Amino acid sequence: MKKVILAYSGGLDTSCAVQWLKDKGHEVICFIADLGQGEDFERIEKRGLSGGASKVYIKDLRKEFADDFIFPALKAHAIYEGKYLLATALGRPLIAKYLVEVAHKEKASAIAHGCTGKGNDQVRFEVTAQILDSKLEIIAPVRVWEFKSREEEIEYALKKKIPIDVTKKKPYSLDKNLWGVSIESGVLENPWTEPPKDCYQWTNSPEEAPGKPVYLEIELEKGIPKKINGKSYGVLELIDKLCNLGSIHGIGRSDMIENRLVGIKSREIYEAPAGTILYTAHKELEALVLDRELAHYKAGISLKYAELIYYGLWYSKLRRALDKFIEKTQETVSGVVRLKLYKGNCTVVGRKSPYSLYQEKLATYSKGDIFDQKLSEGFIRIFGMPFSRP
């Protein structure tokens, strides 16, 4: 009997996968990662065992997720295609790391996941596993089993008496962690359809958000958020506080047509209230303290860094090499950014830093201006010389 370590969420796909793998003669051991999704892990553990798993591992990875994955991405300002803050994408290589670790501990010869053949997560799990231990076999039930739709999976789960939290009337595919929520499937597959109110998991709609704005100050040290309104918070408490506050004010919703790695376009709904607030603050502080050439060059690195995360190449040498560059850029990214949250908008209304490159005496058009405007004529002539006809 082949021993298989399954990345288990307790959702529709992985709940069916436990029973399906068992039907194929495998011993299934489930691994559950706590990335801050707020689930009842005891209930999920019972579901896995009742579904046929011989053992269930549960590991709290929230702190490691924030310190070693979320904050490096924040410092890189990694946003895929201008909208996606990569919450799910960041979590997959961490889960895969521990799938490999548990496989070694249990002397298992294979790992498994519940990803589809159309999605990105299959790549993130499998490429990570290949990098960390290429000898492990990878089983992907959803790519090969007999079910052709989520509706058929639901019927299978009901037939096998597998408890699930999805119905045919509300067949959304959800993935949550402390950094955000990913939502797809069902009526969302029509890009012309407005997302139904019930698809959103955290955030108020802007229409239902409070009519009075809230102001807050985010303090960062070397690119890492440390304080809210002058009060220090631990990493998890800080993210949770901003998530709750942002959700109340409708911050962090995205509705995008996304280019998946496998080559198809998909319609994705995301919620990332804490991430939106922190990215906004971080980017604004960088604008204040980074010189023009460094800021412009880093923007290109940010795009590549986001692609590497999205493509499942977290453990690649290129991503690690880019980290060295990014860390250097963060040496002066310390200061305070004041934000205004109001009906879905996160607006910067103030910023300050001891490393600020902004000089009012050069920027002002009022009394006290020390900029010598007469110098600009020569500057323009020299700057335009290569483009002028002889």
ABEGO torsion letter per residue (X at the ends): XBBBBBBBAGBAAAAAAAAAAAAAGBBBBBBBBBAGAGBBAAAAAAAAAAAGBABBBBBBAAAAAAAAAAAAAAAAGBBBGGABAGAAAAAAAAAAAAAAAAAAAAGBABBBBABBAABAAAAAAAAAAAAABAABBBBBAAAABABABAAAAAAAAAAAGBBBABBAABABBBBBBAAEBBBBEEAAABAABBBBAAABAABBBAAABBABBBBBBBBBBGGBBABBGGBBBBAAAAAAAAAAAAAAAGBGBBBBBBBBAAGBBBBBBBBBAAAAAAAAAAAAAAAAABBAAAAAAAAAAAAAAAAAAAAGAAABAAAAAAAAAAAAAAAABBEBBBBBBBGGBBBBABBBBAABABBAAAABABBGBABBAAAAAAAAAAAAAAABBX
